[in-house]
């Protein structure tokens, strides 16, 4: 059993057990989602029928003497209402698409702009725009700058005189010590881990609640502003950060657990507990130390993890429109062909559930034609083939 252990997919975590690895195949049960969708539709139709029947019986008991002019006025009003609703819908769609357009432009410029490469926070704000189209990226950066300024007050003015570990401690105290800084203390949202807000950096700055990757992002941005470059560590089931370009500083920071500073051995023990391994029998997680040599931020890998979180949450909430929006974002930042292929599969499933059968066929075919679909289980591939066939048949109706 092995997992990518850092931002680089070439680094691995191994365990001494033979526990079965969860396949990269189906992560969503489309059949179950389709049944639930149809049930909701039937409930809505029953409610509408009941409401219509009630209105009809009420109308039969009363008489109205409407003249032709009144009927004409009512028709005009209805047409005006429809026009207003259509205009509002188009305006909302344009606002939503604007965020995706800005993110696409940001990713296209990344390879030619070293500053973009380092600006993970900016890209995360553009992702958060899907939920808050009016989000002001500069305002979000200003809020983080205010937090960084608080850290700066407790550090030597000359950056050459700052010790990395002491600086890290100051950041952790500011962000997570509820006794020293009750007004700014952040914490992991254990009570509602899968809330959408936890994955949107603007909401995290507002509520001071988040999940590992968004809390780590805020920490990394503050650290960068006070002179410490940090990099994400993509552990399975958890996300941490570590300082880079700091000699002999082999530590990890767990922002979800109050900024705990861990050695690699501590992280191995934590992951062993997470996966409920029997350490008494010699079962444990082992982290390949070579990931400590990695100095690159790898923004595409970072955004992919953030978007995968959001996509899973939206799908499980039966919000297929927003799940599809996450797929659209992910098309722009897939770090390798395998991620692109599996994202096409997810987009195809969302299109199917939204009854966009033509688009569903295109995306599902893209996935099935890729070499990565052959790496999935025979059962998973058969389910995708069946889904594509269902889309074809429904288009033929």
Secondary structure, DSSP 8 states (H G I E B T S, - for coil): -EEE-SSSTT-EEEESS------SS--S-HHHHHHHHHHHHHHHHHHHHHHHHHHHHHHHTS-----HHHHHHHHHHHHHHHHHHHHHHHHHHHHHHHHHHHHHHHHHHHTT-HHHHH-HHHHHHHHHTTT-TT--HHHHHHHHHHHHHHHHTTS-SSGGG--HHHHHHHHHHHHH-TTT-TTT--EE--TTTT-GGGG-HHHHHHHSEE-HHHHHHHHHHHHHHTT--EEEE--TT--EEEE-S-TT--EEEEGGGTTEEEEHHHHHHHHHHHTT--GGGT--EEE-GGGGG-----HHHHHHHHHHHHHHHHHHTT-HHHHHHHHHHHHTT-SSHHHHHHHHHHHHHHHHHTT-HHHHHHHHHHHHHSGGGGGS-HHHHHHHHHHHHHHHHHHH-
